[in-house]
């Protein structure tokens, strides 16, 4: 009976150790997955930040182009007014 009890305790210890090993492997795998997910999220954030910076630069370039176009339009309108006045003066002569 004593041998049977010792064998039962040994078997229970072996099973518990096996479960603990399995549990530790699952914990390690979960940690690895969490670390991988964190790295993926960090990479996504870096990509988003880069895209945001590029969009700000594009907006700045578009604003500058719009300002240049407005200045060109104003200059063209002024040139047209001068030409119109010149034509009016020459037609009076």
PyMOL commands that set and color helices and strands:
alter all, ss='L'
color gray80, all
select helices_A, chain A and resi 2-92
alter helices_A, ss='H'
color red, helices_A
deselect
rebuild
show_as cartoon
